[in-house]
Amino acid sequence: MKAAIVGASGYVGGELLRLLLGHPEIEVAQVTSDSMAGRAIGRAHPNLRRASDLVFSPHSALRPADVTFLSTPHGESLQRVPGLLDSGGLVIDLSADYRLKDAGEYERYYGRPHPHPELLARSVFGLPELHREEIRTASLIAVPGCISTASILALHPLATSGLIDRAPTVVDAKSGSSAGGLEPGPAGTHAERSGSLHAYASAGHRHTAEIEQETGLTVALTCHAVEAVRGVLATVHALSSSPPDEKGLWRLYRAEYGREPFVRIVHEPDGAHREPDPKILVGTNFCDVGFGSDLHGGRIVAFGGLDNLGKGAAGAAVQCLNVRAGFPETAGLEFLGLHPV
């Protein structure tokens, strides 16, 4: 398959390039970036020097491809997607523009009416663990946000089990600096970020809508910035009138994820990595999930850890492509990570 990446000079675009250049079934035919047009990909992504002769084209020079990945800021995919769909190729959007099924929720969280609400019904939420069969026939796949993916995969077994009381479920998410993109603003500079641990969204974060859409729960999400380049860790506090014991939670999570290629259950009795740790997931497409039962507090604690550029973005997009195209789901995604790092 011939692939094109729109917005390939950013962090997510670079991770897509890294994965697709090593994919056995994909030829990267075109990469676009207005800011880097005419320059070799190694100028934006030094890790890809000599990996390819590809040169960035301006967005206006985009040609039809078998699959087009949109790695652009929120809002830019809104007008691009209809034309790309008309060309007949598969579209995989890594922005938030087509993730939400409810146009009213989109306007609430993004402050503008959705210009193509009819396409929201066609779009498939790009989380194979929940929507694998829908992805197999999709023409538009919307890859979820990094915090959303970690939170949803941590929560999903609990949400479908009926164990959670109807009170709001609290999600405390921590993310590395690359989640803010290549130009995150003053708060993302090294001088401000180094040594810092602070909340940047006490309530109302946009990923709340995605988590609620996919779990059916009322969610109270707070997000923190931590001193790491890559990684997201979502800690879920779910109130339950009768929290199950550890064995019950093991059964629940094994039944849900025991056969999933990219979800690992991590809950060890001891050791430095007894629960999910994003540090050892850098460069991988894994989401590690863990859990604990707090009988005293009447709650279940669940964890979801991932690389925000991997399973939280580019890796998930490639996984969706594999499912849609009928390739082995793990194709191009076999990297197991490094330890120590």
Secondary structure, DSSP 8 states (H G I E B T S, - for coil): -EEEEETTTSHHHHHHHHHHHT-TT-EEEEEE-STTTTSBHHHH-GGGTTT---B-B-GGG----SEEEE---TTSHHHHHHHHHHTT-EEEE-SSTTT-S-HHHHHHHHSS--S-HHHHTT-EES-HHHHHHHHTT-SEEE---HHHHHHHHHHHHHHHHT-S-SS-EEEEEEE-GGGG-S---GGGSHHHHTT--EEEESS--THHHHHHHHH-S-EEEEEEE-S-SS-EEEEEEEE-SS---HHHHHHHHHHHHTT-SSEEE---SSSTTSS--GGGGTT---EEEEEEEETTTTEEEEEEEE-TTIIIIIHHHHHHHHHHHTS-TTTT------S--
